[in-house]
Amino acid sequence: MINNTYPESVEESANYLRMALKNISKYKLPYNPISYLLWYEYATGRNEQLNQDIGTLIEKNEPITMAVIEGLFKNHIADRQVVMAERKAQKLQSILVEMTQHFSRSGSEIGAQGNVLETCAMELSQSPSLEQITGITERIVLETKNIVESCRTIKSQLDSNVSEINTLSKEIEDVKQAAKTDMLTCLLNRRGFNRAMSQLLNDRTTTREPLSVILLDIDHFKRVNDTFGHLVGDNVLKVLSKLLKDSIKGKDVAARFGGEEFILALPQTIIEGAYTVAEQIRSNLQRMKWTIKDSGKSIGQLSVSLGVALYRDGESVEAVIKRADDALYHAKNTGRNRTVTEFDLKL
């Protein structure tokens, strides 16, 4: 699904990158993922409505501020998967209506043909002449052929409808998956994480098992983007995402929370266990050697700061994330490249 969304070659994507950065600079916008993705989409030209809306703004010489960019992003990129899902569902509904109408028409035709056969049976029971029997037999053969043909038509129509429904079902599932997936890292996005957390909290309503949350942020990530470019920064995010996937198991959840910030939800895990996972991630990342593939140039050592919190019965998801964020903030302010739990803040 992701490859189908962004099928460009390295050369094409590099060209779109240059165009995107040129527009970001032209309108004096921040170099953040929202600005970049919106202008990248604009550069490709495949999002017709987006290009029309931006074209109208340019034509009318209206200011293109970050607030405008965020509105365009929401309407044409963030909510696009939801709109696509709705369209697929509407198409599926129309197929079902068509099938129902077809069954109704076919049922009427077969019912009429059945009445003819019933009439023929009654006529045969009245001791007709040989000539009449011949005529009745011909009518029976004709109506039987008509019934067979009607059934064949129904089967053909059903096969076609079933095939189309199967295709639509897969497309709807793909759209649903894309709507909750971060396109760059293939982790869950914030929407996907919220849904996953809701399910985890629903599962623990009876078990009351512990659930820990880890919030982490790449230290000095802006330096990487500013020094080596956003493509290198994107590759760093991808590598870290793989490290996070490899660090979790079972029902654990990993998501990109925004920018260079990531979040993990660890069910059946006490805060000490979550701290151990966090430290493994931190130390594994620190041991990595980061070089640019084409030039072999080193980009230096990278590290993350992490905050850990334990979910409390009855609280909101936002509350536990806030405590993890407070711990992360403390880790940032006390030297970075370290893990802090919510309990450390009380010492």
N, C-alpha and C positions, 0 to 999 in steps of 0.2 A: 504493500500500500504506500509506504513512504517513497520507494523507488519510482512508483507510478506518478507520485505527486511531484517529485523533483528528478526528472530523467536526464538532466543536462550533463554533458561531458565536463571534464576539468576545464577545458578551454572556454566553453560556453558559460559555465558558472563563474569563472574568473572575470569574464566580460561583464556579466550581470552585476558582479560585486563592484566593479569599477563604476558602473552607472549608478548603482545604489549609493555608494559613498559620495559620488559627485552631487547627487540630489540632497543628501543629508547635509553636506557642506553648504550647498547653495542656499538652503532655507534655514541654515544655522540651527539645526536640530541636534539633540544629544545622540551620541553613537551607541544606542542601546539596541537590544534584540528586536524591540517592536518597530523602531524606525528602520532598522536594517531589513527585516523580513517584509515590511510593507513596500519599501522601495525596490526590493529584489523582485517581488511579485509584479510590481509596476513595470520593471525592466523586461520581464519575460513576455508581457503583453497577453498572457493567457487568461487573466481575470478581467474579462471585458468590462463588467460593470464598475470595477475598481478604477480601471483606466479612464472610463468615461467621467466618473466623479472627480478624479484628480485633474483631468483635462478641463472640466468646467471651472474648477477653482483657479487653474492657471489662466484660462481665457478671461475670467472676470477679474484677474489680478487680486484675488482675495488672499489674505495672509494664511500661510500653511504652518500653523503652530503645532506643538506637541499634542495639545488637546484635540486638534483636528486629526492628527495622525492616529491618536488612540481611538477616536470615533470610527475612522475608516478601517482600522485594524479589527475592531470589534465586529463591524457590519460585514466586512468582506473576507476576513480570514478566521478570526476566533469562532464566529458563529456559523461559518460556512458549512461545516460538517453537520451541524444540527439541521440546517436548511436542507442539505442533501438527503439526510435521513427522512425528513418529512416528505420530500418529493418521492423517494422510493416507496414509502409507506402508502402514499396516495396512489401511486401506480399499481401497487399490489392490490389495493382496495378495488381499483377499476377492473383488474383482471378477475377478481372474485365476483364482482357484479356481472361481468360478461359471462362467466361460467354459469351463474345462476340463471341468467336469461336464456342461455343456450339450453340448459337442462329443461327449462320450462317449455321452450319451443319444441324440443325433441320429445319431451314427455307427451305433449299434445299430439304430435304427429304419430308417435307409436300407439297412443291411446286410440286414435282414429283408425289406425290400421288394425288394432286388436278388435275393435268393434266390427270391422268388415269380416274378420275371421270368425267371430262369434256368430255373425249373420249366416255365413257360409255353413257353419256347423248345424245351425237350426234348419237350414234348407235341406241339408243332407239327411236329417232325421225324419223328414216328411216323405220319404220314399219317392224321390224324383225319378224321372225317366233317365235313360242312359245319356241322352243328349244334354239334359240339364246337369247331370253329374259331371260331364265333361266340361261344361261351362263353369260350374262351381269350382272344379279342380284347377282350372286355368286361373280363376280369381285368387284361389288360395296360394298358388305358386307365385303369382304376381305380388300379392301383399306380403308374402314371406320374404321375397327378394327385397321389397321396400323396407321391411323391418331390419333385415340384415344390413342394408345400406345405411339406414339411420343409425344403427349401432356402430357401424364402421366409422361414420362421420363423428359420432360422439367420442369414440376412442381416439380418433385423430386429433380432435379439438382438445380432449383431455391431455393427451401426450404433449401437445404444444403448450397448454396452460401450465402443466406441471413443470416442464422444462423452464419456462419463463419465471415461474414462482421460485424454483430452486436457484436460478441465477440472481433474482432479486434478493432472496434471503441472504445469499453470500455477500452481495453488495451492501446490504443493510448492516450486516455484521462487521464488514470491513470499515464502513463509515463510523459505526459505533466505536470500534477500536481506535480509529484515527482521532475521533473527537476527544478521547481521553489520553492520548499519547503525545508526548513531546516529540516534534518532528526531527530535531537534531540528535537527541540522545537515545530515542526509542524507549525511554523510561516513561512512567506515567507523568502526566502534567498535573497541575494543581486540581483541576476538575476530577481527573481520574483518581488522584490521591484522596480527595474528600469522599468519593464514592467507596473506595476501598476501606477507608477508616470507618465509615458508617457500617459497613458489613462486619468489620472486626469488632466494633463495639456491640453490634447486635448479637454476634456469636458469644460474647463474654457476659451477656446479661444473666445467664444461668450459671456459668462456670466461675465467674469472678476472678479469672486468672489474670496475672499481671500483664500490662502492656506498656512498653517503653517507646519513647520517641527520641530520635537523634536528628538534630538540625546541624548541618555543616556548611561551611562557606570557604571558598578557595582564598587563601591569603594573597593580597596584592595582585589579584587577577587583572586589574586594569593595566598594570605594568606590562603584562604579557600582550594584551591587545594593542597597547600603544607602541610597544617596541617591535613586536614581530607581526602584527596584523591580526585581523579577526579570523582568518582561516586557521591560523595556528591556534588561536584561542578556542575556536570551535573543536579542533582536534583534541585539545586538552580536556574539554568538557566530555567528549566521547570516551576518552580513555578512563577518566574518573568514573563515568557512568558504568563502564564495564567492570571496574574494580568494585563498585557498589553492588552490582549484580552478583559478582562472585563471592561477596562477603555475607550474603544473606541466604536464608534457606526456608523451606516449608512455606508457611503462610506470611512470611515477612514481606514487606512492601517497600519499594524504593521509588522515589519520584524526584523530578526536577521541580523545585519550588519557585524558581524564578532567577534569571541571570546565572550567576555562578553559585547559587544556593541550592542545596539538595536536602531531602528529608527522608528518613527511614522510620517505619513503624514496625516494631518487633513484638508480636503477640507471644504470650507464654514466656516472657522474658522480664526478669526483675532488673532494677536499675544497675546493679553491679554487673549483670551479664551484658547489658547494653553498653556500659562503659568499656567492657572488654572488647566488644565488637568495634566500638568507636576507635579505640586505641590501635586495634589491628589495621583498620582503614588508614589511620593517620601514619602509622609507621610504614606500612606497605607503600603508600604514596611517596613518602619521604625517601624511600630507598630507590625509587625509579630514576632512571637517567633520561632526561628530556632533550631530544635533539630534533632539529628540523630535517625531515626526510631528504629533501632535494639537496640541501647544502651541507648537511651534517653539523650545522652550527648548533651549539648548546644554548638552551634558553634558561639554563640555571635550575636550581632546585625548587620544587613546588611543595607547598604544604597546605594543610587545611586546619581550621579551628572548628571545634565541635561542641555542641551543647546537648545535654541529655536530661530528659524529664520522665517521670512516671505518671501514668494516667490515674486520676482519682475518681472513684465511683461517683457517677451523677454529673460530672463536670462536662463542659462543652469541649469539642475538639480544639477550638481556638484557645481555650485556657491552658491546655497541656502544651500546645505549640508555643504559647507566650512564655511559659516557664523555660522551655528548651531554648527559646530565642534569648531570654535574659541570660541564661548560662553561656550561650554562644557569644553574646555581647561581652560578657566578662572575660571569656577566653581571648577575645580580640584585644581587649584593653589591658590584658596582663601578659602580653608578649607574643600572642598568636602561636600557631603550631602546637596546640594543646587541647585536651578534652576537659570540660568542666561540667559537673552535674548540678542539678538544682539544689542538692543537699550541700554542695560546696559553698553555695552562696550564703548559707546560714551559719557557717563556721566563723 
